[in-house]
Amino acid sequence: MNDLKTISDNIRGILDEKNRAREEALRLSREAIRHSANSIRAIHRSQWDEAESLMAEARSRVQAVKELLKGHPDIYFAGYTQDAQKEYAESELTMAIVRGRELKTPEDLGVEPAPFLNALGEAIGETRRHILDVMRKGDLARAEEILDIMDDVYFALVTFDYPDAITNGLRRTTDMVRGVLERTRSDLTITMRQADLEKSIASAVERIRT
């Protein structure tokens, strides 16, 4: 049975290393998710420097996990590591849309395709909050621009007709985006009609006065 003991010890060593990597990856992923969430909150408060700093912290954790798990693909593709990538990418994509920047690619962000696509959809949910703020400020032209971006994202996402096992549940995310898009378009349409009506009334009052 000496051979069995040797085999067991070797396996135990491998699993000990894998478990240490898993625990560290879990810690880093949790930190990445927390920094990403705080970054999005800063974006909604127009705290741009704070948002950028937090995104950098999240990115460093995401990259650290990738490096840590190079020899452990089974852990790397576990749910929590991909969730961390999604949350980080969501913060970056939300910032890009809100600030009118070019969208970064998965390669730019260092994330996998499926987390990126889901992050793009989630960013549209965050964008709705921003577009409502823009509408309240009366900048309807900018609101229309953002709505066009939301439209483009939705029509891009619906082209990815793959099983959920490949896309990490993208269908559900895309359904969410469709609902957000419809509600936002309705809100903007009502606001624009109201603005037109107010202009017409103001113009009529001015003509009467003159």
C-alpha positions in Angstrom: 0.0 0.0 0.0 3.0 2.3 -0.1 2.2 3.2 -3.7 -1.3 4.2 -2.7 0.1 6.5 0.0 2.4 8.1 -2.5 -0.5 8.6 -4.9 -2.7 10.0 -2.2 0.0 12.4 -1.0 0.6 13.7 -4.5 -3.1 14.2 -5.1 -3.4 16.0 -1.7 -0.6 18.3 -2.7 -2.3 19.2 -6.0 -5.7 19.7 -4.3 -4.2 21.8 -1.5 -2.7 24.1 -4.1 -5.9 24.3 -6.0 -7.9 25.1 -2.9 -5.4 27.9 -2.0 -5.8 29.3 -5.5 -9.6 29.0 -5.2 -9.7 30.8 -1.9 -7.5 33.7 -3.1 -9.4 34.0 -6.3 -12.7 34.2 -4.4 -11.3 37.0 -2.2 -10.0 38.9 -5.2 -13.3 38.4 -7.1 -15.3 39.7 -4.1 -13.1 42.8 -4.0 -13.4 43.4 -7.7 -17.2 43.2 -7.4 -17.3 45.6 -4.5 -15.0 48.2 -6.3 -17.1 47.9 -9.5 -20.4 48.5 -7.6 -18.9 51.5 -5.9 -17.6 52.8 -9.2 -21.0 52.7 -10.7 -22.4 54.5 -7.7 -19.7 57.2 -8.2 -20.7 57.5 -11.9 -24.3 58.2 -11.1 -23.0 60.9 -8.7 -20.8 62.4 -11.5 -17.7 61.7 -9.3 -15.6 60.8 -12.3 -12.2 60.6 -10.7 -13.5 58.4 -7.9 -15.2 56.2 -10.4 -12.0 55.8 -12.5 -9.9 55.0 -9.4 -12.4 52.4 -8.3 -12.5 50.8 -11.7 -8.7 50.6 -11.7 -8.9 48.8 -8.4 -11.4 46.4 -9.8 -9.3 45.8 -13.0 -6.3 45.0 -10.9 -8.2 42.3 -9.0 -9.7 40.8 -12.2 -6.2 40.6 -13.8 -4.8 39.1 -10.6 -7.4 36.4 -10.7 -6.5 35.6 -14.4 -2.8 35.3 -13.5 -3.5 33.2 -10.4 -5.7 30.7 -12.2 -3.7 30.2 -15.3 -3.1 26.6 -14.3 -6.7 26.1 -13.0 -9.2 26.6 -15.8 -11.8 24.7 -13.9 -11.8 27.4 -11.2 -11.2 30.3 -13.6 -14.5 29.5 -15.4 -16.4 29.1 -12.1 -19.3 31.4 -11.6 -17.7 33.9 -9.2 -14.7 34.7 -11.3 -16.9 35.4 -14.3 -19.2 37.5 -12.2 -16.3 39.6 -11.2 -15.4 40.2 -14.8 -19.0 41.1 -15.6 -19.2 43.6 -12.8 -15.9 45.2 -13.7 -16.8 45.4 -17.4 -20.2 46.8 -16.5 -18.6 49.7 -14.7 -16.3 50.5 -17.7 -19.1 50.2 -20.2 -21.5 52.4 -18.1 -18.8 55.0 -17.9 -18.2 54.9 -21.6 -21.9 55.4 -22.5 -22.5 58.1 -19.9 -19.4 60.0 -20.9 -19.9 59.6 -24.6 -16.7 57.5 -25.1 -15.9 54.7 -27.4 -16.8 51.3 -26.0 -13.9 49.2 -25.0 -13.6 45.6 -26.3 -13.3 42.5 -24.2 -9.6 42.4 -25.1 -9.2 46.0 -23.9 -10.8 45.1 -20.5 -9.2 41.7 -20.2 -12.5 39.8 -19.8 -14.1 36.8 -21.5 -16.7 37.3 -24.2 -19.7 36.0 -22.2 -19.2 38.2 -19.2 -18.6 41.2 -21.5 -21.9 40.7 -23.3 -23.8 40.4 -20.1 -22.0 43.4 -18.7 -23.1 45.3 -21.8 -26.7 44.5 -21.2 -26.4 45.3 -17.5 -24.8 48.7 -18.4 -28.0 49.5 -20.3 -29.9 49.1 -17.0 -27.6 51.6 -15.4 -27.9 53.9 -18.4 -31.6 54.2 -17.9 -31.0 55.8 -14.5 -28.6 58.3 -16.2 -31.0 59.1 -19.1 -33.8 59.9 -16.6 -31.4 62.3 -14.9 -30.6 63.9 -18.2 -34.3 64.2 -19.0 -35.0 65.9 -15.7 -32.3 68.5 -16.6 -34.2 69.1 -19.8 -31.4 67.9 -22.2 -33.7 65.9 -24.4 -31.2 66.0 -27.4 -28.6 64.1 -25.2 -31.3 61.8 -24.0 -32.2 60.9 -27.6 -28.5 60.2 -28.3 -28.2 57.8 -25.3 -31.5 56.1 -26.3 -30.0 55.4 -29.7 -27.0 53.8 -28.0 -29.4 51.6 -25.9 -31.1 50.6 -29.1 -27.9 49.6 -30.8 -26.8 47.5 -27.8 -30.1 45.7 -27.7 -30.0 44.9 -31.4 -26.5 43.7 -31.1 -27.3 41.4 -28.2 -30.2 39.7 -29.9 -27.9 38.5 -32.6 -26.1 36.2 -30.1 -28.3 33.1 -30.4 -26.3 30.6 -28.4 -27.1 28.2 -25.5 -27.1 29.8 -22.1 -24.2 27.4 -21.1 -22.1 29.4 -23.6 -23.3 32.9 -23.0 -23.9 32.7 -19.2 -27.6 33.4 -19.5 -27.5 36.2 -22.0 -31.1 35.6 -23.1 -32.3 36.7 -19.7 -30.1 39.8 -19.8 -31.3 40.6 -23.3 -34.9 40.3 -22.2 -34.1 42.8 -19.4 -32.6 45.2 -21.9 -35.7 45.0 -24.0 -37.9 45.9 -21.1 -35.6 48.8 -20.0 -35.5 50.1 -23.6 -39.3 50.1 -24.0 -39.8 51.9 -20.7 -37.1 54.4 -21.4 -38.5 55.1 -24.9 -41.9 55.6 -23.5 -40.7 58.0 -20.8 -38.7 60.0 -23.3 -41.6 60.2 -25.8 -43.9 61.5 -23.1 -41.4 64.1 -21.9 -40.7 65.3 -25.5 -44.4 65.7 -26.2 -44.9 67.6 -23.0 -42.0 69.8 -23.9 -43.5 70.5 -27.3 -46.8 71.2 -25.8 -45.3 73.7 -23.3 -43.5 75.4 -26.2 -46.7 75.7 -28.2 -48.5 77.1 -25.2 -45.7 79.6 -24.6 -45.7 80.6 -28.2 -49.5 81.1 -28.2 -49.3 83.2 -25.1 -46.6 85.3 -26.6 -48.6 85.9 -29.8 -51.6 87.0 -27.7 -49.5 89.4 -25.8 -48.2 91.0 -28.9 
